[in-house]
């Protein structure tokens, strides 16, 4: 890895730096924490040729600088690497900058406050146990497919006021979006957006007939600069909510369950003391950082970490690396339930800090709580499959446990 920092000369053909790292390498995808730690220590501002070429920042200080400077580093034209949105299919408020960002985000805030999200807890506990009931007598389970995936997808249905069975649509769309973006199959991305648009257009038409106290009703009756939100803006917000609120939480749950399988002493401690689960949940989310990176685009030439970056360049802020920065956290790779986690970056930072933070913490905590209550002992029972960049979780997670 240290050789990579020597490969920084400009390529005479493209005028771009030579590649410092490869986010799609086995080391990056399958040994994520170790890889990102090494990048932070040896090449904290790095360039890769993948996905058309982009920069990445790995240290806490630079990440924080980038996400807070909304004039130099903007979220338009795309907040992701690789891009899945476009000016014609935006994802507000994530794909927006001041002053428009606040105008798009403000109508959503009341529906993501702690007291509102807490009202979902009884049903989320029921949903978790309904899912566990389906496999607890078998002594084996794929935690990723049978628990970590459906639970947050059903939770998004609660939030959006949709039938819980619609979670399968969201799961399918989110998985396909990530896979097509990963493969740089933009025709596939467009086809998925067409499916989402058809679903959402029909649903919006029905929702205009009746007022309800939920997110979609708020969007339908929000005005931006004196005009109603367009259907394109509403559908983009809907797409953002279900994709971010599904895939990232599913990754956080699957990563946490894998960590507890690998660390039975910690698992036993949490099972014996459920009161520690709220703090443990935040610590596990810090370690996982399931949304590994989001993107900004430079509006002017800038220097970061001694590297010269031109205007119009994409920069991935690698939140997981920042959340393990030893200059901010003592023994950052260790699980410490007593840690002061106020500076962790797993939910981002600045104006785009994850609006669904409270929902994520609630769903992860409830899932761990009910699994540890009903299945306190479990172990890996086969090969695992990790999720694709830029998420950090597991698509398959086979486990075995004593059957009831």
C-alpha positions as CSV (number, residue, x, y, z in Angstrom):
1,X,0.0,0.0,0.0
2,X,2.8,2.4,0.8
3,X,4.0,2.2,-2.8
4,X,0.8,3.9,-3.9
5,X,1.8,7.3,-2.5
6,X,4.8,7.3,-4.9
7,X,2.5,7.0,-7.9
8,X,1.4,10.6,-7.9
9,X,3.1,12.0,-11.0
10,X,0.8,13.4,-13.7
11,X,0.1,11.1,-16.6
12,X,1.4,12.7,-19.8
13,X,-1.5,11.4,-21.8
14,X,-4.5,12.3,-19.7
15,X,-3.1,15.1,-17.6
16,X,-4.5,13.3,-14.5
17,X,-2.5,11.9,-11.6
18,X,-1.6,8.2,-11.9
19,X,-3.8,5.9,-9.8
20,X,-3.1,5.9,-6.1
21,X,-5.7,3.3,-5.2
22,X,-8.4,1.0,-6.6
23,X,-11.8,1.1,-4.7
24,X,-12.8,-2.1,-6.5
25,X,-9.8,-4.1,-5.5
26,X,-10.2,-7.2,-3.3
27,X,-8.3,-5.4,-0.5
28,X,-10.6,-2.4,-0.6
29,X,-13.9,-4.4,-0.8
30,X,-13.1,-7.3,1.5
31,X,-10.7,-5.8,4.1
32,X,-12.3,-2.4,4.1
33,X,-11.3,-1.1,7.5
34,X,-7.7,-2.2,7.2
35,X,-7.5,-0.8,3.7
36,X,-9.0,2.6,4.6
37,X,-6.8,2.9,7.7
38,X,-3.7,2.3,5.5
39,X,-4.9,4.9,3.0
40,X,-5.5,7.4,5.7
41,X,-2.0,7.0,7.1
42,X,-0.1,6.9,3.8
43,X,-2.2,8.6,1.2
44,X,-5.1,10.5,2.8
45,X,-6.0,12.4,-0.4
46,X,-5.9,9.9,-3.2
47,X,-6.9,9.5,-6.9
48,X,-8.4,6.6,-8.7
49,X,-9.2,6.0,-12.4
50,X,-12.3,3.9,-11.5
51,X,-15.8,5.3,-12.5
52,X,-14.3,7.9,-14.8
53,X,-11.8,9.1,-12.2
54,X,-12.3,10.7,-8.8
55,X,-10.5,11.8,-5.7
56,X,-11.0,10.4,-2.2
57,X,-10.3,11.8,1.2
58,X,-9.7,9.5,4.1
59,X,-8.8,11.6,7.2
60,X,-11.4,13.1,9.7
61,X,-10.1,16.7,9.4
62,X,-10.2,16.8,5.6
63,X,-13.5,15.0,5.3
64,X,-15.0,17.5,7.8
65,X,-13.5,20.4,5.8
66,X,-15.0,19.2,2.5
67,X,-18.5,18.5,3.7
68,X,-18.8,21.8,5.6
69,X,-17.5,24.0,2.8
70,X,-20.6,24.0,0.6
71,X,-19.3,26.7,-1.7
72,X,-16.2,24.9,-2.8
73,X,-17.5,21.4,-2.6
74,X,-21.1,21.0,-4.0
75,X,-23.5,18.0,-4.0
76,X,-24.7,18.7,-7.5
77,X,-24.4,17.4,-10.1
78,X,-24.3,14.0,-8.3
79,X,-23.8,13.2,-4.6
80,X,-22.6,9.6,-5.4
81,X,-19.6,7.9,-7.0
82,X,-20.6,6.3,-9.4
83,X,-23.4,8.7,-10.2
84,X,-27.0,7.4,-10.3
85,X,-28.8,10.7,-10.3
86,X,-28.9,13.4,-13.0
87,X,-30.2,16.9,-13.4
88,X,-33.3,15.3,-15.0
89,X,-33.7,12.8,-12.2
90,X,-32.6,14.6,-9.0
91,X,-32.4,13.3,-5.5
92,X,-33.4,16.3,-3.3
93,X,-32.4,17.3,-0.7
94,X,-29.1,15.3,-1.0
95,X,-28.5,16.4,-4.5
96,X,-28.9,20.1,-3.7
97,X,-26.9,23.0,-2.3
98,X,-27.7,26.1,-0.4
99,X,-30.1,27.9,-0.5
100,X,-32.2,25.2,-2.2
101,X,-31.0,22.4,0.2
102,X,-32.8,23.9,3.2
103,X,-36.0,24.4,1.2
104,X,-36.1,20.7,0.2
105,X,-35.0,19.4,3.6
106,X,-37.2,21.5,5.9
107,X,-40.5,19.8,5.1
108,X,-39.0,16.4,5.9
109,X,-37.5,17.3,9.3
110,X,-40.7,16.9,11.4
111,X,-41.1,13.3,10.3
112,X,-37.6,12.3,11.3
113,X,-37.5,13.8,14.8
114,X,-36.9,11.5,17.7
115,X,-40.4,11.4,19.2
116,X,-41.9,10.7,15.8
117,X,-39.5,7.9,15.0
118,X,-39.9,6.5,18.5
119,X,-43.6,6.0,17.8
120,X,-42.6,3.3,15.3
121,X,-40.9,1.2,17.9
122,X,-43.8,-1.1,18.9
123,X,-44.4,-2.1,15.3
124,X,-40.7,-2.5,14.5
125,X,-40.4,-4.9,17.5
126,X,-43.3,-6.9,16.1
127,X,-41.9,-6.9,12.6
128,X,-38.5,-8.1,13.9
129,X,-40.1,-10.9,15.8
130,X,-42.3,-11.9,12.9
131,X,-39.1,-12.3,10.8
132,X,-37.3,-14.2,13.5
133,X,-40.4,-16.5,13.9
134,X,-39.9,-17.7,10.3
135,X,-36.5,-19.3,11.0
136,X,-36.0,-19.7,14.7
137,X,-37.0,-23.4,14.7
138,X,-34.6,-24.2,11.9
139,X,-31.3,-23.6,13.6
140,X,-30.0,-21.7,10.5
141,X,-30.6,-18.4,8.8
142,X,-29.2,-16.0,6.3
143,X,-29.2,-13.0,8.5
144,X,-28.7,-10.7,5.6
145,X,-31.5,-11.9,3.4
146,X,-34.0,-13.0,6.1
147,X,-33.6,-10.2,8.6
148,X,-31.3,-7.3,7.8
149,X,-32.9,-6.7,4.4
150,X,-36.6,-6.9,5.0
151,X,-36.7,-5.1,8.4
152,X,-35.5,-1.7,7.2
153,X,-37.5,-2.0,4.0
154,X,-40.6,-2.6,6.0
155,X,-39.6,0.3,8.2
156,X,-39.5,2.6,5.2
157,X,-43.0,1.5,4.3
158,X,-44.1,2.6,7.7
159,X,-42.4,6.0,7.3
160,X,-43.9,6.6,3.8
161,X,-47.3,5.3,4.6
162,X,-47.2,2.4,2.1
163,X,-48.4,-1.2,2.6
164,X,-45.6,-3.2,4.3
165,X,-45.6,-5.8,1.5
166,X,-44.4,-3.2,-0.9
167,X,-40.9,-3.6,0.7
168,X,-40.0,-6.1,-2.0
169,X,-40.3,-3.4,-4.7
170,X,-37.9,-1.2,-2.7
171,X,-35.4,-4.0,-2.1
172,X,-35.4,-4.9,-5.8
173,X,-35.0,-1.3,-7.0
174,X,-32.3,-0.5,-4.5
175,X,-30.3,-3.6,-5.3
176,X,-30.6,-3.1,-9.0
177,X,-29.6,0.6,-8.8
178,X,-26.4,-0.2,-6.9
179,X,-25.5,-3.1,-9.2
180,X,-26.1,-1.1,-12.4
181,X,-24.2,1.9,-11.1
182,X,-21.3,-0.4,-10.0
183,X,-21.2,-1.9,-13.5
184,X,-21.6,1.6,-15.0
185,X,-24.7,0.4,-16.8
186,X,-26.5,3.7,-17.2
187,X,-29.2,2.2,-19.5
188,X,-30.0,-0.2,-16.6
189,X,-30.2,2.8,-14.2
190,X,-32.6,4.6,-16.5
191,X,-34.8,1.5,-16.8
192,X,-35.0,1.2,-13.0
193,X,-35.9,4.9,-12.7
194,X,-38.7,4.3,-15.3
195,X,-40.1,1.5,-13.0
196,X,-39.9,3.7,-9.9
197,X,-41.5,6.7,-11.7
198,X,-44.4,4.6,-12.9
199,X,-45.0,3.3,-9.4
200,X,-44.6,6.6,-7.7
201,X,-46.7,8.5,-10.3
202,X,-49.7,6.2,-9.7
203,X,-49.2,6.4,-6.0
204,X,-49.0,10.2,-6.0
205,X,-52.2,10.5,-8.0
206,X,-54.0,8.4,-5.3
207,X,-52.4,10.4,-2.4
208,X,-53.6,13.7,-3.8
209,X,-57.2,12.6,-3.1
210,X,-56.8,12.4,0.7
211,X,-54.7,14.3,3.3
212,X,-52.6,12.2,5.7
213,X,-50.0,13.1,8.3
214,X,-46.9,11.6,6.6
215,X,-43.9,12.5,4.6
216,X,-45.5,12.2,1.2
217,X,-48.4,14.4,2.1
218,X,-46.0,17.0,3.3
219,X,-44.1,16.9,0.0
220,X,-47.4,17.1,-2.0
221,X,-48.3,20.3,-0.1
222,X,-44.8,21.9,0.0
223,X,-44.0,25.1,-1.9
224,X,-40.6,25.9,-3.2
225,X,-40.1,29.6,-4.0
226,X,-43.9,30.0,-4.2
227,X,-44.6,27.0,-6.4
228,X,-45.6,23.4,-5.6
229,X,-42.9,20.7,-5.7
230,X,-42.9,19.1,-9.1
231,X,-43.6,15.4,-9.5
232,X,-40.0,14.9,-10.5
233,X,-38.8,16.5,-7.3
234,X,-41.3,14.4,-5.2
235,X,-40.3,11.2,-6.9
236,X,-36.6,12.0,-6.5
237,X,-37.1,12.6,-2.8
238,X,-39.1,9.4,-2.5
239,X,-36.3,7.5,-4.3
240,X,-33.7,8.9,-2.0
241,X,-35.6,8.0,1.1
242,X,-36.3,4.4,0.2
243,X,-32.9,3.7,-1.2
244,X,-30.8,5.4,1.5
245,X,-33.2,4.3,4.3
246,X,-33.1,0.7,3.1
247,X,-29.6,-0.2,1.9
248,X,-27.6,1.6,4.5
249,X,-29.6,0.3,7.5
250,X,-29.6,-3.2,6.0
251,X,-25.8,-2.9,5.7
252,X,-25.5,-1.6,9.3
253,X,-27.5,-4.5,10.6
254,X,-25.7,-7.2,8.7
255,X,-22.3,-5.8,9.5
256,X,-23.2,-5.6,13.2
257,X,-24.5,-9.2,13.3
258,X,-21.3,-10.4,11.5
259,X,-19.2,-8.5,14.1
260,X,-21.1,-10.1,17.0
261,X,-20.6,-13.5,15.4
262,X,-16.9,-12.9,15.2
263,X,-16.7,-11.5,18.7
264,X,-18.7,-13.9,21.0
265,X,-17.4,-12.2,24.2
266,X,-18.9,-8.9,23.1
267,X,-22.1,-10.6,22.0
268,X,-22.4,-12.3,25.4
269,X,-21.9,-9.0,27.2
270,X,-24.6,-7.3,25.2
271,X,-27.0,-10.2,25.7
272,X,-26.5,-10.1,29.4
273,X,-26.9,-6.3,29.6
274,X,-29.6,-5.0,27.1
275,X,-29.4,-1.5,28.7
276,X,-26.0,-1.1,27.0
277,X,-27.5,-1.6,23.5
278,X,-28.3,2.1,22.7
279,X,-24.6,3.0,23.2
280,X,-23.4,-0.3,21.6
281,X,-25.6,0.4,18.5
282,X,-23.9,3.7,17.9
283,X,-20.5,2.2,18.4
284,X,-21.2,-0.6,15.9
285,X,-22.6,1.9,13.4
286,X,-19.3,3.9,13.8
287,X,-17.2,0.8,13.1
288,X,-19.4,-0.2,10.2
289,X,-20.0,3.2,8.5
290,X,-22.4,1.4,6.1
291,X,-22.6,4.3,3.7
292,X,-18.9,4.1,3.0
293,X,-18.6,7.3,0.8
294,X,-20.6,10.1,-0.7
295,X,-19.4,12.6,-3.3
296,X,-18.9,16.3,-3.8
297,X,-17.8,18.2,-6.9
298,X,-15.3,21.1,-6.8
299,X,-16.4,24.5,-8.0
300,X,-12.8,25.8,-8.3
301,X,-9.2,24.6,-8.0
302,X,-8.3,23.6,-4.5
303,X,-5.5,22.1,-2.5
304,X,-6.2,19.2,-0.2
305,X,-3.5,17.3,1.7
306,X,-0.9,18.7,-0.6
307,X,-2.7,17.6,-3.7
308,X,-3.8,20.0,-6.4
309,X,-7.4,19.3,-7.5
310,X,-9.0,21.1,-10.4
311,X,-12.4,22.6,-10.8
312,X,-15.2,20.2,-11.7
313,X,-13.5,17.2,-10.1
314,X,-15.4,14.6,-8.1
315,X,-14.3,13.9,-4.5
316,X,-15.5,10.9,-2.4
317,X,-15.5,11.5,1.3
318,X,-14.8,8.1,2.9
319,X,-16.7,8.4,6.1
320,X,-15.6,5.0,7.5
321,X,-12.0,6.0,7.3
322,X,-12.7,9.2,9.2
323,X,-14.6,7.4,11.9
324,X,-11.5,5.3,12.6
325,X,-9.0,8.2,12.6
326,X,-6.7,7.7,15.6
327,X,-6.2,11.4,15.9
328,X,-9.8,11.7,16.9
329,X,-10.6,8.4,18.6
330,X,-8.5,6.4,21.0
331,X,-8.0,2.8,19.9
332,X,-10.4,3.5,17.0
333,X,-10.6,-0.1,15.7
334,X,-11.7,-1.5,19.1
335,X,-15.4,-1.8,20.2
336,X,-15.9,0.5,23.2
337,X,-19.4,0.9,24.5
338,X,-18.3,3.8,26.7
339,X,-16.7,5.8,23.8
340,X,-17.7,9.4,23.2
341,X,-19.0,9.1,19.7
342,X,-20.1,12.7,19.1
343,X,-17.5,13.1,16.3
344,X,-18.0,9.9,14.4
345,X,-18.9,10.3,10.7
346,X,-21.0,7.3,10.0
347,X,-24.1,9.6,9.4
348,X,-22.0,12.2,7.6
349,X,-21.5,15.7,8.8
350,X,-22.5,19.2,7.9
351,X,-25.8,20.2,6.2
352,X,-26.2,16.8,4.6
353,X,-25.9,14.8,7.8
354,X,-28.2,11.8,7.5
355,X,-31.8,12.9,8.1
356,X,-32.8,9.3,8.9
357,X,-30.2,8.9,11.7
358,X,-32.8,8.3,14.5
359,X,-34.6,5.7,12.4
360,X,-31.3,3.9,11.6
361,X,-30.3,3.8,15.3
362,X,-33.8,2.6,16.3
363,X,-33.9,-0.2,13.7
364,X,-30.4,-1.5,14.4
365,X,-30.9,-1.4,18.1
366,X,-34.3,-3.2,18.0
367,X,-32.9,-5.9,15.6
368,X,-29.9,-6.5,17.9
369,X,-32.1,-6.5,21.0
370,X,-34.5,-9.1,19.7
371,X,-31.9,-11.3,18.1
372,X,-29.8,-11.4,21.3
373,X,-32.9,-12.0,23.4
374,X,-34.1,-14.9,21.3
375,X,-30.9,-16.2,19.7
376,X,-28.1,-15.3,22.1
377,X,-25.6,-17.8,20.4
378,X,-24.9,-17.9,16.7
379,X,-21.9,-18.5,14.5
380,X,-21.0,-18.2,10.8
381,X,-22.1,-21.2,8.8
382,X,-20.7,-20.6,5.3
383,X,-19.3,-18.1,2.9
384,X,-20.4,-14.5,3.2
385,X,-20.9,-12.1,0.3
386,X,-20.2,-8.4,0.8
387,X,-22.3,-5.6,-0.7
388,X,-21.0,-3.5,-3.5
389,X,-19.2,-0.2,-3.3
390,X,-20.0,2.3,-1.9
391,X,-22.0,0.3,0.8
392,X,-20.3,-1.7,3.6
393,X,-22.3,-4.6,4.6
394,X,-23.2,-8.2,3.6
395,X,-25.5,-9.5,0.9
396,X,-25.4,-13.0,2.3
397,X,-24.6,-13.9,6.0
398,X,-25.3,-17.6,6.8
399,X,-25.5,-18.4,10.5
400,X,-26.2,-21.4,12.6
401,X,-27.6,-21.4,16.1
402,X,-29.2,-23.9,18.6
403,X,-32.8,-24.5,17.3
404,X,-35.6,-24.0,19.7
